[in-house]
Amino acid sequence: MAKVQVGIIGAGPAGLTLALILQKAGIRSLILENRSKQYVINRVRAGLLEQNTVDLFNELGVGGRMRREGDEHHGVYLSFNNKKIHIPFGEHTGGRHITIYGQQEIVKDMIETCAERGIEIKFEATATHIEGVETDAPSIVYTEGGAEKVLNCDFVAACDGFHGIGRKHLPKDSYQEFRIEYPFSWLGILAYAPPASDELIYSYHKNGFALLSMRSAEVSRLYLQVTNDDKVENWSDERIWDELDVRLDDGAGFKLNRGEIFEKSITPMRSFMIDNMQHGRLFLAGDAAHIVPPTGGKGLNLAVADIRFLSKALINWFEKGDDSGLKTYSEDCLRRVWRAQDFSNFMTTLMHKMDEHGSYTNQLQKAKFDYISVSKNYEATIAENYVGLKEI
Ligand SMILES: Cc1cc2nc3c(=O)[nH]c(=O)nc-3n(C[C@H](O)[C@H](O)[C@H](O)COP(=O)(O)OP(=O)(O)OC[C@H]3O[C@@H](n4cnc5c(N)ncnc54)[C@H](O)[C@@H]3O)c2cc1C
C-alpha cells in the first residue's frame, strides 16, 4: 500500500496548485484523477485569472507560457440598453489587473511541471471512498485499471470538483448548504474569430444578456443568456452571430468579427456552497465546496485562494507541528467565498434579463447602471472585486 503525506483527489486547478506548493516545501503528495490526461488538458472552462492567481502561478514557476500568451486586461466594459461604459481597474486598485488565459492552458502547464518535478498524478484513477478521517492515518480507496487500491496519507485534500466524493464524507450535521438556481443558462461558444474588443463587454439587452470574452488574439469566447430548457441544437451558427450582434450593439456601429465556431455548450447558472470545508483530516477546496455563476469570473480564482490557506496550514503543521491554520481553514476560506458569492450575484443580477423589460426589477437594474456610470466610488467597488481583493 502506497503512503504519501497528502493524498489529493482531483487534477483541476485546486489539486494541481496544492501539489506544486507542497512539493516546493518538500512535502510529498500524490494526485488521483478519474479522467484521462487528454480529457483534463482539453476541458474548456474558465479563462479569467485574478492578479493574486497570476502572482501565485508565477511564484510557483508555472507562469512562463501564461506571461507570453496570456492577455493583460486593465478594464472592462459594461453596456445597458446599448449604452456602454468603461470600468478602469488600475486607478482604483493601485495598478492591479486581470489576465485572460484559458483554464485548460494553465492546467496543461501545471501537469507538465508536475511531471518535471516528480509529482505523481495517477490519471484514470477514481477515488471511491475516504476512510479514517477522524484518525491520524486516513486513506483514499480508489480504482485503477479495474483493481481496487488504497492510498494511505496523513491528510486528504478533496479537490474533486462539484460532483466529487469529498463533500459526501463530511458529517451531514457539520454544515449548512446554500443554493441558488438562476432561471437561465449560458450558451457559450468558442470561435476562430479575432475578438472585436480589447476588453470584455458585459451587455444587458431586452432580449437577454450577452458577453464578449476572448481566449487569444485569434479566438473569441462569447455567451448568450438562454432559458434553462434551451438546447444547443436550437442555435445554428448564423442565429448565434445574429443574436450576439443584436445584444452587443452599442448604437455606434460596433460589429463582431465572425468565424468558425468550434465549441458550443450550455451551462446552467447557479450558486452553491457549504459553510464548513473540513472534518478531521479531510479538507475540501475549490468547486468541491462552492460554485458561483461565471459572471464574476471567480470559480477558478476561488479554488486557488482556498489552496493558499490549505497549503500554508499544512506546511506549518508538517514543519512546526502548528495546527492553528488547519483549525481555522474553513473560516479563513469562507470570508473570500462569501465575497465572491456576493460579487457574482451582483454581476449576474445587474446584467441579466431578470424580469420583463421595463418591469420594476428592470428599472432598478437600470438605476444601478446609471449610478455606476457617474460614480467613481461605485466604479471602484466593481474594479476591486473584479481584479480580486488582496486582503480578504
Ligand atoms: C462548463 C463550465 C464552465 C465554466 N466556466 C467558467 C468561467 O467562464 N469562469 C470561471 O471563473 N469559472 C468557470 N467555471 C468554473 C471553474 O472552471 C471552476 O471553478 C474550476 O475548475 C474549479 O477548480 P477545481 O480544481 O476546484 O475543480 P475542477 O476543475 O472541477 O477539478 C476537479 C477534478 O477532480 C476530478 N474528480 C472528480 N471526482 C473524482 C474522483 N472521485 N476521483 C478522482 N478524481 C475526481 C475531476 O475529473 C476534475 O479533474 C466553469 C465550470 C464549468 C463546469
The ligand as an SDF file (V2000), in Angstrom:
LIG
                    3D

 53 58  0  0  0  0  0  0  0  0999 V2000
  -18.7010   24.0880  -18.0050 C   0  0  0  0  0  0  0  0  0  0  0  0
  -18.0140   25.0160  -17.0300 C   0  0  0  0  0  0  0  0  0  0  0  0
  -17.6700   26.3240  -17.4260 C   0  0  0  0  0  0  0  0  0  0  0  0
  -17.0520   27.1940  -16.5210 C   0  0  0  0  0  0  0  0  0  0  0  0
  -16.7340   28.4640  -16.9180 N   0  0  0  0  0  0  0  0  0  0  0  0
  -16.1560   29.3060  -16.0290 C   0  0  0  0  0  0  0  0  0  0  0  0
  -15.8100   30.6310  -16.3730 C   0  0  0  0  0  0  0  0  0  0  0  0
  -16.0300   31.0670  -17.5070 O   0  0  0  0  0  0  0  0  0  0  0  0
  -15.2190   31.4210  -15.4230 N   0  0  0  0  0  0  0  0  0  0  0  0
  -14.9400   30.9560  -14.1460 C   0  0  0  0  0  0  0  0  0  0  0  0
  -14.3910   31.6750  -13.3140 O   0  0  0  0  0  0  0  0  0  0  0  0
  -15.2410   29.7070  -13.7960 N   0  0  0  0  0  0  0  0  0  0  0  0
  -15.8260   28.8840  -14.7020 C   0  0  0  0  0  0  0  0  0  0  0  0
  -16.1130   27.6280  -14.3400 N   0  0  0  0  0  0  0  0  0  0  0  0
  -15.7100   27.2320  -13.0130 C   0  0  0  0  0  0  0  0  0  0  0  0
  -14.2280   26.8380  -12.9530 C   0  0  0  0  0  0  0  0  0  0  0  0
  -13.8660   26.1420  -14.1040 O   0  0  0  0  0  0  0  0  0  0  0  0
  -14.0500   26.0220  -11.6860 C   0  0  0  0  0  0  0  0  0  0  0  0
  -14.3530   26.8770  -10.6000 O   0  0  0  0  0  0  0  0  0  0  0  0
  -12.6660   25.4040  -11.5150 C   0  0  0  0  0  0  0  0  0  0  0  0
  -12.4630   24.3720  -12.4420 O   0  0  0  0  0  0  0  0  0  0  0  0
  -12.5360   24.8460  -10.0870 C   0  0  0  0  0  0  0  0  0  0  0  0
  -11.3700   24.0970   -9.9600 O   0  0  0  0  0  0  0  0  0  0  0  0
  -11.2980   22.8180   -9.0190 P   0  0  0  0  0  0  0  0  0  0  0  0
   -9.9020   22.3500   -9.1040 O   0  0  0  0  0  0  0  0  0  0  0  0
  -11.8830   23.1480   -7.7220 O   0  0  0  0  0  0  0  0  0  0  0  0
  -12.3080   21.7620   -9.6560 O   0  0  0  0  0  0  0  0  0  0  0  0
  -12.3040   21.0240  -11.0550 P   0  0  0  0  0  0  0  0  0  0  0  0
  -11.6250   21.8550  -12.0930 O   0  0  0  0  0  0  0  0  0  0  0  0
  -13.6970   20.5960  -11.3120 O   0  0  0  0  0  0  0  0  0  0  0  0
  -11.3810   19.7580  -10.8270 O   0  0  0  0  0  0  0  0  0  0  0  0
  -11.8290   18.6350  -10.1050 C   0  0  0  0  0  0  0  0  0  0  0  0
  -11.1390   17.4140  -10.6550 C   0  0  0  0  0  0  0  0  0  0  0  0
  -11.4690   16.2830   -9.8440 O   0  0  0  0  0  0  0  0  0  0  0  0
  -11.6950   15.1630  -10.6770 C   0  0  0  0  0  0  0  0  0  0  0  0
  -12.5250   14.2120   -9.9250 N   0  0  0  0  0  0  0  0  0  0  0  0
  -13.8320   14.3400   -9.5970 C   0  0  0  0  0  0  0  0  0  0  0  0
  -14.2380   13.2690   -8.8760 N   0  0  0  0  0  0  0  0  0  0  0  0
  -13.1640   12.4480   -8.7540 C   0  0  0  0  0  0  0  0  0  0  0  0
  -12.9670   11.1850   -8.1300 C   0  0  0  0  0  0  0  0  0  0  0  0
  -13.9570   10.5560   -7.4990 N   0  0  0  0  0  0  0  0  0  0  0  0
  -11.7390   10.6150   -8.1920 N   0  0  0  0  0  0  0  0  0  0  0  0
  -10.7140   11.2430   -8.8360 C   0  0  0  0  0  0  0  0  0  0  0  0
  -10.8620   12.4540   -9.4440 N   0  0  0  0  0  0  0  0  0  0  0  0
  -12.0670   13.0490   -9.3990 C   0  0  0  0  0  0  0  0  0  0  0  0
  -12.3690   15.7740  -11.9020 C   0  0  0  0  0  0  0  0  0  0  0  0
  -12.2590   14.9550  -13.0500 O   0  0  0  0  0  0  0  0  0  0  0  0
  -11.6030   17.0690  -12.0640 C   0  0  0  0  0  0  0  0  0  0  0  0
  -10.4760   16.9360  -12.8960 O   0  0  0  0  0  0  0  0  0  0  0  0
  -16.7430   26.7380  -15.2190 C   0  0  0  0  0  0  0  0  0  0  0  0
  -17.0760   25.4440  -14.8300 C   0  0  0  0  0  0  0  0  0  0  0  0
  -17.7150   24.5760  -15.7180 C   0  0  0  0  0  0  0  0  0  0  0  0
  -18.1010   23.1890  -15.2660 C   0  0  0  0  0  0  0  0  0  0  0  0
  1  2  1  0
  2  3  1  0
  2 52  2  0
  3  4  2  0
  4  5  1  0
  4 50  1  0
  5  6  2  0
  6  7  1  0
  6 13  1  0
  7  8  2  0
  7  9  1  0
  9 10  1  0
 10 11  2  0
 10 12  1  0
 12 13  2  0
 13 14  1  0
 14 15  1  0
 14 50  1  0
 15 16  1  0
 16 17  1  0
 16 18  1  0
 18 19  1  0
 18 20  1  0
 20 21  1  0
 20 22  1  0
 22 23  1  0
 23 24  1  0
 24 25  2  0
 24 26  1  0
 24 27  1  0
 27 28  1  0
 28 29  2  0
 28 30  1  0
 28 31  1  0
 31 32  1  0
 32 33  1  0
 33 34  1  0
 33 48  1  0
 34 35  1  0
 35 36  1  0
 35 46  1  0
 36 37  1  0
 36 45  1  0
 37 38  2  0
 38 39  1  0
 39 40  1  0
 39 45  2  0
 40 41  1  0
 40 42  2  0
 42 43  1  0
 43 44  2  0
 44 45  1  0
 46 47  1  0
 46 48  1  0
 48 49  1  0
 50 51  2  0
 51 52  1  0
 52 53  1  0
M  END
$$$$
